[in-house]
Amino acid sequence: MAALRSTVVRHALGEGAPFLRGSQRRWAQVHDVRFLATHKEPNRVTEKYKEKLDKKAKEEGLRDVNELKEAYKDKIHSLRTNASVPGATAPRVSTSPFPTPPPPPRQPDQPIDDSAFTTPLSSAGIKSSDPPGVKTLSSFIDVEKTLELPQKEIEYIWRLRHAQDKNSLCAVIPRAIYERVEDTAKRHPQFILPLPREGQGAEIHFLQWTFPTPTTTTVLFTHLAEFKLRGEYSQPHTTVTHHLDLAAPKGLVLLQGSVVEGRGITVDEGKWLLMCLQKFYGTGEEQTPRKKLLEQFSQGDGGFKVEELLEEAEKIS
């Protein structure tokens, strides 16, 4: 996708912008200033040492300095070539077929004001080892203070924290239930779930578990049609993260997610998929039709049937 964007940008700036070419002054030239500054020096050097050069020419049996230059032309060229430094005393020559990348953006002179964050970065507990883009629980609440609260208050605060976001998904899961879900997820990190559409049957969605840090697990939901078309470059419409920071001390796992607008899914439909996920992944060790479907999908078993998937998803429990 990055290569595609690069091609589009080059096309827009090169071939797709005739108004830029029309206003270009054809007599204008671009020079490497460093090259000009160093390569205009020979004339000044010749004037400074003219007498010595004339004397050297006569000793060599030559008429003037010009014949002396011609006689030593190859040697002068060799010395200049060996002494040149690309980018400093000579133009930089690139053998790459690709254009030189732009310089990195300049860092801001002033430090970022982090006062707008819910939790100051100094106490956020963000580790440099965390993958970029992963929001830990410290990004949402003060973990140390939350540990001092009872379970009921933690649940209330967590739901209140996301109440203003119309696209958010939020839940508090008992540790025992989550551990069953996670155990199943590690054995079956990919699966599909149906989303019933009134009068249109069902739409199939692809889900994938990831475990970016020891205290976070994430589920990505994507339209199956888009995943088949774009693979790893497909864009998820719903992302759900489980935060495990309070699992051991408080017996709770805090769930937070969001549904992206304009991707063909509503928040209620996102909740439906989340409920289905718990139905299939919270089965535990007992052998059930849902567990059988998970195993068939993971093994690529030809006996996997979408009809059975729909039937199990629509069951109340």
Steps between C-alpha positions, in 0.01 A plus 500: 500500500793733580640436151160579348477827688853590387410432136186714524692789657771488233234494229319797653816706529648391167254421228175601666582869562525681163448838668835453673682424174332789323635756743856362500766738366708296262809718545506438872775268620568326829858472618674327786646802680771289663613382156521855361683631805779244470528471121544872428820498708741381222501843325598675824770240564642548149525879545665466841775265378533635144872580528588160638290329235671702222837399639395135515377518137835635377687231693286240324571661161141623460384842377250595773273384785232374261741249345609403851134429594454292186815299572386423856127467415473129584689536826290800609178312421619197700591712804166685493306174475680343794463811714128560433243423772142450373268752659787725620752578221306335219133445418346197669448221247239238578491160334156422637212497249273656764481869589679619812262487797404831661678602821332404828260757645656756731443432866294767679702748704254496788414189705153356456249617757354181648260673739203407279548129557282324753808361672833691501769320302729509802268260682354319199732203530564491126796276422738558212468129418129532421425478126412835339130574479405275794299679769555348842259538790707793632387696194143501635515495880740540791574133569657553843200691634255257340661210686379655825133488394247216540382308194164678472661843490758386244223375273306826541807716425595290196155527344479870580843552339356389161143625532556812286645313201211388279722254310653332803458147630552445869472210746637358824572125490561272800850354493382137490288557189776693323757226568277247321465739206873567480591132521272429203633804311859378522397170344268659243630854428286535185134432436193630318171620646167568329307826522130455414357752253124530488375373165859439380609190687828547686824689443822320595776675697857392561655539847862477607654498848832670575701516823712819469603529868480280812210712629299554181325276248328636193236370261466643150172459308503537121250433223591155366462625142753776560740266677490261204570791265772685694634250750723658763437844348126486572362759742311373809161659568504412871789471745463359851774499768504312829707658780635249752664736749228443762447129434721370781446765772130571440372201299383723213592542133403833346384492137512804277432524127378719220302471178636704209243718326448449130611135496150352469452402866293664775584494870210260567635265233843526660343395832337203325837381369652543845221293653553228239871500575430427865259219403760319292815577697357463850405133462781364715629144474168324442433379149216700345382572143660847527834358606478250215449787251805681641713189459373433148573857391852497648580166339351595163259210531271466198219402735470858626153629406385861508144382562607344830690819586184707449293260707742510796541877483126560518448281805429703812755318714 
